[in-house]
Amino acid sequence: MMPIKVRLQNKLVAVYSSPLGPIGITLYHNQLSGLQFLVGKKIHSTKLYEKTLLIRQLFDELSRYFDYPKHPFNIALHIEGTPFQKRVWKTLQTIPSGTTLTYGVLAKKLHTSPRAIGQACRMNRIPIIIPCHRVVAAHHTGGYMGHSVGAVAKVKEQLLQHEISPITPQRAKC
């Protein structure tokens, strides 16, 4: 699928067609600043988005992840958040694919509360690459991107399942 130009949160993005549905891509100064699962969102396409090197690289990286979930991402990120959030997000990137930690275990590791971990995960604008889906509640998967039920919450379960037994992807083209 070709990336298309859309307005999402007043920013121009490309859209990647993943096996889990479309993913909106936000750039800031030639760095990735956001990934958003667009489940249930209406996308009004206009002109084709400029095929930048970063968009091509990101499409390739995402395709590799959906082919092989242990693929390490190597993409320039623009991360905005508090020092605490950035510390949590950096720690999330050390959780191996196919592995989960509970909010409580991560909280102990970072000397904070499970609720603070959950709030930092909720504010993560770059899921998959900053894998907040790998943090789960003690007795269930927990919420995802601010949703505890529905299509977006189901994406978390699908990502976790994908990392355990990879799904057959449909290759995206840029």
SVG drawing of the C-alpha trace seen along z (x, -y; Angstrom):
<svg xmlns="http://www.w3.org/2000/svg" viewBox="-15 -21 34 40">
<polyline fill="none" stroke="black" stroke-width="0.4" points="0.0,0.0 1.2,-3.5 1.4,-5.9 -1.3,-8.6 -1.5,-12.1 -4.0,-12.6 -4.6,-15.1 -4.4,-13.4 -4.2,-15.6 -3.3,-18.5 -0.1,-16.8 0.6,-15.3 1.3,-11.6 1.7,-8.5 -0.4,-5.4 1.1,-1.9 -1.2,1.0 -0.3,3.6 -1.8,7.0 -3.6,5.5 -5.0,2.6 -3.8,-0.8 -1.2,-2.6 -0.9,-6.4 2.7,-7.7 3.6,-11.2 7.0,-12.8 8.7,-15.7 11.9,-17.1 12.7,-13.9 12.2,-11.7 9.3,-9.4 7.2,-11.2 4.1,-8.9 2.5,-5.7 -1.3,-5.3 -3.5,-2.4 -6.4,-3.8 -9.0,-1.2 -12.4,-2.6 -11.1,-6.0 -12.2,-7.4 -9.2,-8.4 -9.8,-10.9 -7.0,-10.6 -5.7,-13.5 -2.5,-13.5 0.2,-10.8 2.6,-11.6 6.1,-12.4 8.2,-9.2 11.0,-10.3 13.8,-8.0 12.4,-7.9 9.0,-6.8 10.6,-4.1 12.8,-3.0 9.9,-2.9 7.7,-0.9 10.6,1.6 11.2,1.8 7.5,2.3 7.3,5.0 10.3,6.7 8.7,6.6 5.5,8.2 7.6,10.8 9.9,11.4 8.7,9.9 12.2,10.0 13.4,7.5 15.3,4.7 14.1,1.2 16.7,-1.3 14.8,-4.4 15.3,-8.0 12.7,-8.9 11.5,-12.3 10.3,-11.5 8.4,-14.1 7.6,-13.5 8.5,-14.2 11.9,-12.8 9.9,-10.1 8.0,-9.1 11.2,-9.0 12.8,-6.8 9.8,-4.4 9.9,-4.3 13.6,-3.6 13.1,-0.7 10.2,0.6 12.6,0.8 14.7,3.3 11.8,5.8 12.5,8.5 9.9,9.4 7.7,12.3 8.2,11.3 5.9,9.4 6.4,7.6 3.6,6.6 3.0,3.0 4.0,3.9 7.3,5.6 8.3,2.6 7.2,0.2 9.5,1.9 12.3,1.8 11.9,-1.9 11.0,-2.7 7.5,-4.0 3.9,-2.8 2.1,-0.6 -0.4,-3.4 2.5,-5.7 3.8,-3.1 0.3,-2.7 0.0,-6.5 3.5,-6.6 2.5,-3.7 -0.8,-5.5 1.2,-8.6 3.5,-6.6 3.1,-8.0 5.3,-5.4 3.8,-2.0 5.4,1.1 8.8,-0.6 8.4,-1.7 6.6,1.6 4.1,0.6 2.1,3.6 4.6,5.8 3.5,4.4 0.5,6.3 -1.7,6.3 -1.1,9.0 -4.2,11.0 -5.1,9.8 -3.5,8.0 -4.5,4.5 -5.3,1.5 -3.7,0.2 -3.3,-3.4 -5.9,-4.5 -8.5,-1.8 -9.3,1.1 -12.0,2.6 -12.8,2.5 -10.8,2.6 -7.7,0.7 -7.4,2.8 -7.7,5.9 -4.6,4.7 -2.5,5.2 -3.6,8.9 -2.9,9.3 0.6,7.8 1.4,10.1 0.1,13.1 2.1,12.0 5.3,11.9 4.6,15.4 3.6,16.9 4.1,14.5 1.1,13.7 1.4,13.9 1.9,10.3 0.7,8.6 3.7,6.7 3.3,2.9 5.0,1.1 6.2,-2.5"/>
</svg>
